[in-house]
Amino acid sequence: MSPLAPLQSAPDTDGLNLSTAPAVIAVADRQRRRRYTPVRVKFLLTLLISFGWAGLSLYLATPWIRELGHIIGTAGAHLVIWGVAILPGFMNAFLVAGLLADRRPARTWTGPFPGITILVAAYNEEASILGTLDSIARQDYPGPMQVLVINDGSRDATMARLGTISYPWLTVIDLKQNAGKANALNQGLKQAQHPLTITLDGDSYLYKGALRHLVGRFLSDPPNTAAVAGSVLLRNSRTNLVTKIQEWDYFHGIAAIKRLQSLFQGTLVAQGAFSLYRTDVLREVNGWPDCVGEDIVLTWAILKLGHRVGYCEDAITFTNAPTTFGQFIRQRQRWSRGLIEAFKTHGSLLFKPRMSTVFVWWNLLFPYMDVAYTLFFIPGIVLALFGVYWIAGPMTLLVLPMAFVVNYLMFYIQSHMFRAQGLKVRRNPLGFLVYALFYGLVLQPGCVLGYLAEMLNLRKHWGTK
């Protein structure tokens, strides 16, 4: 059978009932693991530990708040200390407790694999598009596969490079006019033939087994799962200090947050760089919205329908990160604008009674904490250098033990996953040092600029090429 055969002509795979098959596996898995701790119990324990830590921190910070209150008033002191210490401490405690409670369930699917459509939106990707397609060709996916490369009006030799190759599963859609990533993906969605759609960036390289792992995770997850985010790591981490720093952000922070959110039934961003979606759900929400943060807004639309969004930590793709601080700041501004867009469109998720709602509120607090960090904590560090300890002083050392625990735990978990995949964590001490001590000094102000740009409705553009 041709990999491009229509959906209805492949009943042995594409005819699979994706809404009920995972339920059978889930029931069997529960019977086998009789000591399984319910997720809701883990969630409650994680919340209790986090509130306990926040309460202890607030008690210890009382003298700090009182002293700062003499200078900027009691209300102002509370706003500052909650923004730079109490709320971040609560979130770190939640992260530690949740990660300790997390046990990645084994992939249990043993049936046929459904057909997949891979959408690759490409804009000026002459240097990497052939490598991306080569990584797809090297996959061992056992089901039908359709790959649609959508050339979004590239001004370089992307189309010329695509003309030099031929795969039976590959179709190239040449859009003469650049209209943005969302439009390109939606044009591809119109031609998607299979029940599962996967997005992959044009500068990404799939690691071995990535497609099998990603689809296997979807088939083994709870039956209300409609999307699964893959694991995105850096391909160009050795380029310079900028990429060396970001290597730790992807390896540590982003991966840990997605893992935690998946545990509690709602990964908030199935990133466009590498994620899986049910094709029917994509069409139900009218595909990708025309905005800066199309992936987060799409994910929230899926969550709003009551679906679950998961995460597969060992379905790995390596992608290129910004190589200059200017590109990096523009990327994070775009991500921050996407967060505001998500709240504008799907703010009602704040009041949806489910475990993942805590992460929506968490995201609502990010602008406040970023502003507090930018306007108060960074100046507080400068003042501390001159012996003025109004904001940054001995009390701020209280965050160091939790920060150490968080980073060690994330490193331990990710390193274990790496070893299982035959990968090795390379030595990058300088990147980690700068990431741990100075990353926020650049990141938080950049995020604040992104929030302001979206609230002021400034011109939107991709900005990272």
C-alpha positions in Angstrom: 0.0 0.0 0.0 1.3 3.5 -0.9 2.2 5.7 2.2 0.0 8.3 0.5 -3.1 6.1 0.3 -6.3 7.8 1.4 -7.6 7.3 5.0 -10.5 5.1 4.0 -8.3 2.7 2.0 -6.2 1.6 5.1 -8.6 0.2 7.6 -6.0 -1.9 9.3 -4.2 1.2 10.6 -6.0 4.4 9.9 -9.4 2.9 10.8 -8.2 2.6 14.3 -10.6 4.1 16.8 -8.4 6.6 18.5 -11.0 7.6 21.1 -11.5 4.2 22.6 -8.3 2.2 22.0 -6.2 3.9 24.7 -9.0 3.3 27.2 -8.6 -0.5 26.9 -4.9 -0.2 27.4 -5.4 2.2 30.4 -7.7 -0.3 32.1 -5.3 -3.2 31.6 -2.4 -1.0 33.0 -4.4 -0.1 36.1 -5.1 -3.8 36.8 -1.4 -4.6 36.4 -0.2 -1.8 38.7 -2.4 -2.2 41.8 -0.2 0.1 43.9 -0.7 3.0 41.5 -1.2 6.3 43.3 -4.0 8.3 41.8 -2.9 11.5 40.0 -5.4 13.6 42.1 -3.8 12.4 45.3 -0.4 13.4 43.9 -1.8 16.7 43.0 -3.3 17.4 46.4 0.0 16.4 48.2 2.0 18.6 45.8 -0.3 21.5 46.6 0.0 21.0 50.3 3.8 20.9 50.2 3.9 24.0 48.1 1.6 26.0 50.3 3.5 24.8 53.3 6.8 26.0 51.8 5.2 29.4 50.8 3.8 29.8 54.4 7.2 29.1 55.9 8.8 31.6 53.5 6.3 34.3 54.3 6.9 33.8 58.0 10.6 34.1 57.6 10.3 37.1 55.3 8.1 39.1 57.8 11.1 41.2 59.1 12.2 41.8 55.5 8.7 43.0 54.6 8.6 45.2 57.7 11.9 46.9 56.9 11.1 47.4 53.3 7.7 48.7 54.3 9.3 51.6 56.1 10.7 52.8 52.8 7.9 52.0 50.2 4.9 51.3 52.4 3.5 48.0 53.6 1.4 47.3 50.5 4.4 48.0 48.2 6.7 45.8 50.3 4.2 42.9 50.0 3.9 43.4 46.3 7.7 43.3 45.8 8.5 40.4 48.2 5.6 38.3 46.9 6.7 38.9 43.3 10.4 38.2 43.8 10.4 35.6 46.6 7.1 34.1 47.9 5.4 33.2 44.6 8.6 31.9 42.9 9.3 29.8 46.0 5.8 28.3 45.9 6.3 27.4 42.2 9.7 25.9 42.8 8.3 23.8 45.7 5.4 22.7 43.5 7.9 21.7 40.8 10.1 19.7 43.1 7.2 17.9 44.8 5.5 17.2 41.4 8.6 15.9 39.8 9.3 13.6 42.7 5.8 12.3 42.4 6.0 11.8 38.7 6.4 8.3 37.3 6.4 8.1 33.5 4.0 5.3 32.6 5.4 2.8 30.2 4.1 2.8 26.6 1.7 -0.2 26.5 0.4 0.0 23.0 1.0 -3.3 21.1 -1.5 -2.9 18.2 -1.0 -1.4 14.7 0.2 2.2 14.4 -2.1 4.7 12.7 -1.0 6.8 9.7 0.6 10.1 10.4 0.8 13.4 8.5 3.9 15.5 9.2 3.6 19.2 8.4 6.9 21.1 7.9 6.5 24.8 7.5 9.6 26.2 5.9 10.7 29.8 5.5 14.3 30.4 4.3 15.5 27.0 5.4 18.0 26.3 2.6 20.7 25.3 5.1 18.7 22.8 7.1 15.6 21.5 5.2 17.3 18.5 3.6 18.7 17.4 6.9 15.2 17.7 8.5 13.8 15.4 5.7 16.7 13.0 6.1 16.0 12.6 9.8 12.4 11.7 8.9 13.6 9.2 6.3 15.7 7.5 9.0 12.8 7.0 11.4 11.5 3.5 12.0 7.8 4.4 12.1 5.7 1.3 11.4 2.6 2.9 10.0 1.7 4.9 6.8 3.4 8.3 6.6 2.6 11.5 4.7 5.0 14.4 4.8 3.9 17.9 3.6 6.6 20.5 3.3 5.0 23.9 3.0 7.4 26.5 1.5 6.1 29.8 2.9 7.4 32.1 0.2 11.0 31.6 1.0 13.4 34.1 -0.6 16.5 31.8 -0.5 17.2 28.5 -2.2 14.8 26.4 -0.1 12.7 25.4 -3.1 15.8 24.6 -5.2 17.0 22.3 -2.4 13.7 20.6 -2.2 13.8 20.0 -6.0 16.9 17.8 -5.6 15.2 15.1 -3.6 12.4 12.6 -4.0 10.7 10.5 -1.4 7.5 8.5 -2.0 5.9 10.0 1.1 6.9 13.6 0.4 4.7 16.4 -1.1 5.9 20.0 -1.4 3.4 22.8 -1.3 4.9 26.0 -2.7 3.3 29.1 -1.4 4.5 32.0 -3.6 3.7 34.7 -1.0 5.0 34.6 2.6 1.9 34.6 4.9 3.2 33.3 8.2 3.6 30.0 9.9 -0.1 29.6 10.9 -1.2 30.0 7.3 1.4 27.6 6.1 0.4 24.9 8.6 -3.3 25.4 7.8 -2.6 24.9 4.1 -1.0 21.7 5.0 -3.8 20.6 7.3 -6.2 20.8 4.3 -4.3 18.0 2.7 -3.7 15.9 5.8 -4.8 12.3 5.0 -4.2 10.6 8.4 -5.9 10.7 11.8 -2.7 12.0 13.5 -0.9 15.2 12.5 2.6 16.1 13.6 4.3 19.5 13.2 8.1 19.7 12.8 10.1 22.9 12.2 12.2 23.1 9.0 15.4 23.4 11.0 14.8 20.4 13.3 16.4 17.0 13.3 14.5 14.0 14.7 16.5 11.7 16.9 16.1 7.9 16.3 12.7 6.5 17.3 11.2 9.9 17.8 8.0 9.3 15.8 7.4 5.8 17.2 7.9 7.1 20.7 5.6 10.1 20.2 2.7 8.1 18.7 3.2 5.3 21.2 2.9 7.7 24.0 -0.3 9.1 22.5 -1.8 5.6 22.1 -0.9 4.7 25.7 -2.1 7.9 27.4 -5.6 8.5 28.8 -8.4 8.4 26.1 -9.1 12.1 26.3 -5.6 13.0 25.1 -5.8 15.1 21.9 -2.2 16.3 21.6 1.3 15.3 22.8 4.2 17.6 22.9 7.6 16.1 21.9 10.9 17.0 23.6 12.8 19.8 21.9 16.6 20.1 22.6 19.3 22.3 21.0 21.0 21.3 17.8 23.4 24.2 17.7 24.4 24.4 21.4 28.1 24.6 20.7 27.9 27.7 18.6 28.6 30.4 21.2 27.8 31.4 24.8 24.2 32.4 23.8 23.4 28.9 22.7 25.3 27.3 25.5 23.1 29.1 28.0 19.9 28.2 26.2 21.0 24.5 26.1 20.3 24.4 29.9 17.0 26.2 29.6 15.7 23.6 27.1 17.4 20.7 29.0 16.3 21.8 32.4 13.5 24.3 32.7 11.3 23.8 29.6 11.4 20.0 29.8 10.7 19.9 33.6 7.7 22.2 33.3 6.2 20.2 30.4 6.8 17.0 32.4 5.0 18.4 35.4 2.1 19.8 33.4 1.6 16.5 31.6 1.4 14.7 35.0 -1.5 16.9 36.0 -3.4 16.5 32.7 -2.6 19.7 30.8 0.6 20.6 29.1 0.0 24.3 28.2 2.1 24.5 25.1 2.3 21.7 22.4 5.1 23.6 20.6 5.1 23.8 16.9 8.7 22.6 16.7 7.6 19.0 17.4 4.1 18.0 18.6 1.4 15.5 17.7 -2.3 16.4 17.4 -5.5 14.5 16.5 -6.3 15.7 13.1 -10.1 15.8 13.8 -9.5 18.0 16.8 -7.3 20.4 14.8 -10.1 20.8 12.3 -12.6 21.2 15.0 -10.8 24.3 16.4 -10.1 25.6 12.8 -6.4 24.9 12.9 -3.8 27.3 13.9 -4.9 30.9 14.7 -3.2 33.8 12.8 -1.2 35.3 15.7 2.3 35.4 17.1 1.9 32.6 19.6 -0.1 30.2 17.3 1.1 27.1 19.2 0.1 28.2 22.7 -3.3 29.6 21.5 -4.0 26.4 19.7 -3.1 24.3 22.7 -5.4 26.3 24.9 -8.2 25.9 22.4 -7.7 22.1 22.7 -7.7 22.3 26.5 -10.8 24.5 26.4 -12.7 21.7 24.7 -11.9 19.5 27.7 -9.1 17.4 26.1 -5.9 16.4 27.7 -2.5 17.5 26.3 0.5 15.2 27.2 4.2 15.2 26.9 6.7 12.6 25.6 10.1 13.2 27.1 11.9 10.7 24.9 10.5 11.7 21.6 13.4 14.0 20.8 14.1 16.5 18.1 17.1 18.8 18.0 16.4 22.3 16.8 18.4 25.5 16.2 18.2 28.2 18.9 18.8 32.0 18.4 22.6 32.6 18.1 22.6 36.3 19.3 21.1 38.0 22.3 19.0 40.2 20.0 17.4 37.1 18.3 17.0 35.5 21.7 15.2 38.5 23.2 12.9 38.8 20.1 12.1 35.1 20.4 11.1 35.4 24.1 9.2 38.6 23.4 7.2 36.6 20.9 6.6 33.8 23.4 5.4 36.4 25.9 3.1 38.0 23.4 1.7 34.5 22.7 0.9 34.1 26.4 -1.1 37.4 26.4 -2.8 36.3 23.2 -3.8 33.0 24.8 -5.4 34.9 27.7 -7.2 37.2 25.4 -8.7 34.3 23.5 -9.1 31.6 26.1 -9.0 33.4 29.4 -12.0 31.4 30.6 -9.6 28.5 31.2 -8.9 30.3 34.5 -12.2 29.1 35.8 -12.3 25.5 34.3 -12.4 23.0 37.2 -9.4 20.7 36.4 -5.9 20.1 37.8 -4.2 21.9 34.9 -6.0 25.2 35.8 -3.3 25.8 38.5 -0.8 26.2 35.6 -3.1 28.7 33.8 -3.2 30.8 37.0 0.6 30.2 37.2 1.0 31.7 33.8 -1.3 34.6 34.7 1.2 35.5 37.5 4.2 35.5 35.2 3.8 39.1 34.0 3.5 40.3 37.6 6.6 38.3 38.7 8.6 39.4 35.6 7.8 43.0 36.2 8.7 42.7 39.9 12.0 41.1 39.0 12.8 43.7 36.3 11.8 46.8 38.2 12.7 45.8 41.8 15.0 42.8 42.1 17.5 43.8 39.4 17.9 47.3 40.9 18.0 45.6 44.3 21.1 43.7 43.2 22.7 46.9 42.1 21.9 48.6 45.5 23.3 45.5 47.3 26.6 46.0 45.6 26.8 49.4 47.4 25.7 48.0 50.7 22.0 48.8 50.5 20.1 45.7 51.2 16.5 46.8 50.9 15.5 44.1 48.4 18.5 41.9 47.7 20.2 40.9 50.9 20.8 38.1 53.3 17.1 37.0 53.1 17.5 36.3 49.4 19.9 33.5 50.3 16.8 31.5 51.4 16.1 30.8 47.8 19.4 29.1 47.2 18.6 25.7 48.8 15.4 25.3 46.8 17.2 26.5 43.7 19.9 23.8 44.2 17.2 21.1 44.8 15.3 22.2 41.7 18.3 22.2 39.4 19.8 18.9 40.7 16.4 17.2 40.4 15.9 18.4 36.8 19.4 17.3 35.9 19.0 13.9 37.5 15.7 13.2 35.7 16.9 14.5 32.3 20.2 12.7 32.5 18.5 9.4 33.3 16.3 9.9 30.2 19.4 10.7 28.1 21.2 7.6 29.1 18.1 5.5 28.3 18.2 7.0 24.8 21.9 6.4 24.3 22.7 10.1 24.6 25.3 11.7 26.8 25.0 15.1 28.6 28.0 17.1 27.4 30.1 19.2 29.7 29.0 22.8 29.6 29.9 24.4 33.0 30.2 27.9 31.7 26.8 27.8 30.1 25.3 26.4 33.3 26.9 29.0 35.5 25.6 31.9 33.4 22.2 30.2 33.1 21.9 29.7 36.9 23.2 33.1 37.9 22.4 35.6 35.1 19.8 34.2 32.8 16.9 36.0 34.5 18.7 39.3 34.1 18.2 39.1 30.4 15.1 36.9 30.2 12.7 38.7 32.5 13.1 42.2 31.0 12.7 40.7 27.5 9.5 39.1 28.6 8.2 42.4 30.0 8.8 44.0 26.7 6.8 41.3 25.0 3.9 41.7 27.4 3.9 45.5 26.7 4.1 45.0 23.0 1.0 42.8 22.9 -1.0 45.0 25.3 -0.2 48.0 23.2 -1.0 46.1 20.0 2.3 46.8 18.4 3.2 45.3 15.0 3.6 41.6 15.1 6.4 39.7 13.3 8.3 36.4 13.6 11.5 38.2 14.4 14.0 35.3 14.9 15.4 34.7 11.5 
